[in-house]
Every structure is written in structure tokens, then in C-alpha cells.
Amino acid sequence: MPILNGMDAARKIKYELPEIAIVILSSNADAHFVEEAKKIGARAYVAKTKAAEALVTALETAISDGEFVLID
């Protein structure tokens, strides 16, 4: 992303629209990034390597106020 990284963009979006469901799709499959995303208020975090099998479930979970994480 040319101006903000994904976490900074999520932080800004959550500040502007606190009720929005944020789903992070990232190449970073490290627990540290998952924790940072949770602190920001993301409802789901999916490693790009797992997107094909889990992205739809992550989106459905996030919009129904649940939490979803798949990094391994």
C-alpha cells in the first residue's frame, strides 16, 4: 500500500467507523501481528496462504460480530 500499511489503515478506519467489521488478510502469519490486529479491533485475521480455504468464513464470522483467526 503506497501511503499506509494495512494495520495503520485498519486503525484509521476503526477510528472513523468504530462499528465496522475489519478483516485482515496478510502475508504476515505471526502471532504478534494477530495480537496487534486484535488491539486495533479487527474481528478476523487470515494468512494469505489460507485465504482460499478460510476467507469466506472469516468474513461471515466478522460480520456476525465473531472473531476468526487462521494463520497456520
Backbone torsions as a table, in degrees:
resi	resn	phi	psi	omega
1	MET	NA	130.3	-170.9
2	PRO	-69.4	-30.6	-174.4
3	ILE	-110.5	-48.8	179.9
4	LEU	-119.5	149.6	170.1
5	ASN	-81.8	172.8	-175.3
6	GLY	-59.6	-40.9	-179.4
7	MET	-67.5	-41.9	178.0
8	ASP	-65.4	-39.0	177.6
9	ALA	-64.3	-43.6	178.9
10	ALA	-61.6	-41.9	178.6
11	ARG	-60.5	-45.5	-179.7
12	LYS	-66.1	-42.9	178.9
13	ILE	-62.6	-44.9	-178.5
14	LYS	-64.3	-34.5	177.2
15	TYR	-66.4	-44.4	-177.6
16	GLU	-74.6	-35.8	-176.0
17	LEU	-133.8	75.8	-173.0
18	PRO	-60.2	-22.3	-178.0
19	GLU	-85.1	-6.9	-174.6
20	ILE	-73.9	145.4	176.9
21	ALA	-88.5	117.7	-179.7
22	ILE	-103.6	131.5	175.3
23	VAL	-119.7	124.3	178.8
24	ILE	-96.7	127.1	172.7
25	LEU	-115.4	114.0	-169.0
26	SER	-137.9	152.2	172.4
27	SER	-80.9	-11.1	177.6
28	ASN	-87.2	108.7	-178.8
29	ALA	-105.2	44.6	-177.5
30	ASP	-109.5	139.5	-178.6
31	ALA	-57.3	-31.3	178.2
32	HIS	-58.3	-43.1	-180.0
33	PHE	-69.2	-35.8	176.7
34	VAL	-62.1	-45.3	179.2
35	GLU	-62.7	-41.2	177.4
36	GLU	-62.2	-42.2	179.2
37	ALA	-62.9	-40.8	178.2
38	LYS	-63.8	-40.6	178.2
39	LYS	-61.6	-36.8	178.5
40	ILE	-68.1	-31.5	-178.8
41	GLY	114.7	11.0	176.3
42	ALA	-64.5	140.8	-179.7
43	ARG	-93.7	-18.1	-179.7
44	ALA	-146.9	149.3	179.0
45	TYR	-141.8	122.1	-178.2
46	VAL	-130.3	130.3	173.8
47	ALA	-69.6	142.2	-179.1
48	LYS	-57.8	-31.3	179.5
49	THR	-67.8	-15.2	-179.5
50	LYS	-110.2	3.9	-173.7
51	ALA	-60.2	-42.9	-176.9
52	ALA	-60.4	-35.8	-176.8
53	GLU	-91.8	-16.8	-169.8
54	ALA	-133.9	-7.5	-173.3
55	LEU	-63.6	-41.8	-179.9
56	VAL	-63.4	-43.7	178.0
57	THR	-62.1	-41.5	178.8
58	ALA	-61.4	-43.9	178.9
59	LEU	-64.0	-46.0	179.3
60	GLU	-61.8	-41.6	179.1
61	THR	-64.6	-44.9	-178.0
62	ALA	-63.1	-41.6	-177.8
63	ILE	-74.9	-14.0	175.7
64	SER	-103.1	25.5	174.8
65	ASP	67.9	18.0	176.9
66	GLY	-93.9	-179.7	175.3
67	GLU	-120.3	144.5	-179.0
68	PHE	-145.4	131.7	176.6
69	VAL	-137.7	129.8	172.9
70	LEU	-142.9	110.3	-179.4
71	ILE	-123.2	-18.0	-178.6
72	ASP	-102.1	NA	NA
